[in-house]
C-alpha cells in the first residue's frame, strides 16, 4: 500500500483555506470578503508563482465578495422596511400592530411593533409618521429598541419614506 502525501504548497493552501473559513464563520459577514480574497490571492500566487498576480486576484475577489454581501444585506433590510411600512400603512393613528419578517435562511429576521403617530399630506402623497420597535429575541420579555420613521402611499402601496431612522437601525445599507 502506497501513501501519497500532499506537496507542501498544496498543504499550506489547504491549511490557509481552513483557517480563513474558520475566521469567516466566527466573525460574521464583514470578514467574508477579506477571507475569500486572501484564499484566492494565495491560491493564485501559488499556482502562478507570481505574487503580484496573486495580490491582484485577491483584491478583486475581496471587492466582488464585499459587494455581493452588501447587496444581499440591502435586500434583507429592504424586506424588513417593506413589512414595517406596510404594517404602518394599514394601521390607524394610535393603533399598535406587530410586524415580523422571517427569511428562508435565518439571517436578518426581525419582529416588533409599529405604532402610528400621525397622518399628514404633502404635495406628493399621503404619509404616516410612526414608531417601530425591533425586539432582540423571541422571548416575550426581550429588550426592544424603538425608532421613528415615515411611510408614504404610492401606487404600489405604502413605501418607506425616511432615511435617518433607517441609518440608525440598518447602518448605511438602506
Legacy VTK file of the C-alpha trace (Angstrom):
# vtk DataFile Version 3.0
C-alpha trace
ASCII
DATASET POLYDATA
POINTS 174 float
0.000 0.000 0.000
1.413 3.345 -1.034
0.609 6.528 0.864
0.948 9.804 -1.047
1.406 12.991 0.908
0.251 16.353 -0.372
3.011 18.580 -1.666
3.974 21.346 0.779
2.435 24.166 -1.312
-0.923 22.389 -1.558
-0.824 21.571 2.146
-0.176 25.232 3.029
-3.002 26.305 0.719
-5.439 23.842 2.292
-4.431 24.962 5.783
-4.848 28.636 4.863
-8.272 27.933 3.351
-9.377 26.120 6.519
-8.167 28.966 8.743
-9.863 31.581 6.547
-13.130 29.623 6.585
-12.988 29.318 10.377
-12.305 33.059 10.764
-15.164 33.950 8.450
-17.539 31.646 10.294
-16.637 33.094 13.684
-16.578 36.797 12.860
-19.571 37.217 10.579
-20.253 38.685 7.173
-17.870 41.634 7.491
-14.794 39.445 7.093
-16.016 37.127 4.340
-14.581 39.365 1.614
-11.185 39.553 3.269
-11.082 35.798 3.832
-12.106 34.908 0.290
-9.696 37.474 -1.125
-6.834 36.068 0.930
-7.573 32.485 -0.090
-7.932 33.415 -3.765
-4.764 35.521 -3.679
-2.666 32.830 -2.034
-4.041 30.140 -4.335
-3.401 32.211 -7.452
0.053 33.226 -6.257
0.922 29.596 -5.528
-0.324 28.365 -8.893
1.229 31.128 -10.982
4.295 31.558 -8.739
3.800 35.297 -9.238
2.905 37.172 -6.052
1.787 40.282 -7.972
-0.870 38.318 -9.829
-1.939 36.700 -6.558
-2.319 40.107 -4.890
-4.340 41.460 -7.819
-6.662 38.460 -7.853
-7.046 38.627 -4.060
-8.043 42.299 -4.168
-10.532 41.703 -6.992
-12.122 38.722 -5.243
-12.396 40.649 -1.970
-14.072 43.604 -3.702
-16.541 41.357 -5.537
-17.376 39.410 -2.381
-17.853 42.581 -0.314
-20.202 43.969 -2.964
-22.231 40.745 -3.048
-22.568 40.748 0.760
-23.714 44.400 0.685
-26.336 43.642 -1.971
-27.732 40.695 -0.032
-27.784 42.727 3.207
-29.568 45.587 1.473
-32.183 43.205 0.090
-32.792 41.679 3.535
-33.054 45.133 5.132
-35.486 46.204 2.417
-37.702 43.239 3.313
-37.892 44.494 6.907
-38.570 48.071 5.818
-41.349 46.959 3.459
-43.009 44.874 6.177
-42.841 47.720 8.686
-44.101 50.328 6.177
-46.997 48.103 5.094
-47.983 47.497 8.728
-47.924 51.242 9.428
-49.917 51.931 6.270
-52.645 49.506 7.317
-52.871 50.987 10.832
-54.857 53.954 12.153
-53.413 56.764 14.279
-52.771 55.494 17.805
-53.031 51.839 16.790
-50.206 49.391 17.522
-49.693 46.272 15.413
-46.968 43.639 15.294
-44.614 43.226 12.323
-42.456 40.218 11.509
-40.055 39.104 8.792
-38.828 35.525 8.524
-36.426 34.672 5.706
-35.688 31.193 4.398
-32.166 31.482 5.791
-32.154 32.602 9.431
-30.435 35.900 8.595
-31.864 39.377 9.269
-35.144 38.057 10.590
-36.927 40.528 12.792
-40.089 41.393 14.648
-41.549 44.090 16.820
-44.414 46.554 16.932
-45.491 49.518 14.813
-47.432 52.436 16.314
-48.805 55.143 14.001
-48.298 58.606 15.492
-49.849 60.915 12.895
-51.111 61.168 9.343
-50.133 64.076 7.112
-50.397 65.022 3.453
-47.795 66.718 1.329
-47.825 67.804 -2.314
-46.815 64.330 -3.486
-48.502 61.797 -1.225
-50.401 60.931 1.911
-47.931 59.913 4.628
-47.818 58.492 8.143
-45.247 59.054 10.843
-44.792 56.009 13.061
-42.639 54.479 15.756
-41.446 50.914 15.361
-39.674 48.542 17.662
-37.172 45.804 16.929
-37.004 43.035 19.532
-33.641 41.487 20.433
-35.033 37.978 20.755
-38.113 35.817 20.554
-38.807 35.784 24.297
-41.897 37.741 25.413
-39.787 39.998 27.679
-36.987 40.595 25.123
-35.471 44.073 25.004
-36.750 46.210 22.110
-35.267 49.373 20.625
-37.664 51.986 19.202
-37.144 54.139 16.106
-39.147 56.829 14.262
-39.836 56.705 10.524
-42.244 57.795 7.809
-44.145 55.855 5.176
-45.988 57.331 2.195
-48.677 55.854 -0.018
-47.664 55.170 -3.605
-49.482 53.404 -6.414
-47.898 50.063 -5.343
-48.811 50.544 -1.675
-47.131 52.052 1.379
-43.364 52.573 0.987
-40.580 53.514 3.379
-40.018 57.277 3.056
-37.366 58.323 5.585
-33.607 57.881 5.666
-32.327 58.906 9.084
-34.063 56.323 11.286
-33.031 53.641 8.839
-29.385 54.656 9.132
-29.623 54.173 12.898
-31.235 50.763 12.566
-29.641 49.282 9.451
-26.454 51.319 9.023
-25.762 52.896 5.656
-27.234 49.897 3.831
-30.774 51.109 3.252
LINES 1 175
174 0 1 2 3 4 5 6 7 8 9 10 11 12 13 14 15 16 17 18 19 20 21 22 23 24 25 26 27 28 29 30 31 32 33 34 35 36 37 38 39 40 41 42 43 44 45 46 47 48 49 50 51 52 53 54 55 56 57 58 59 60 61 62 63 64 65 66 67 68 69 70 71 72 73 74 75 76 77 78 79 80 81 82 83 84 85 86 87 88 89 90 91 92 93 94 95 96 97 98 99 100 101 102 103 104 105 106 107 108 109 110 111 112 113 114 115 116 117 118 119 120 121 122 123 124 125 126 127 128 129 130 131 132 133 134 135 136 137 138 139 140 141 142 143 144 145 146 147 148 149 150 151 152 153 154 155 156 157 158 159 160 161 162 163 164 165 166 167 168 169 170 171 172 173
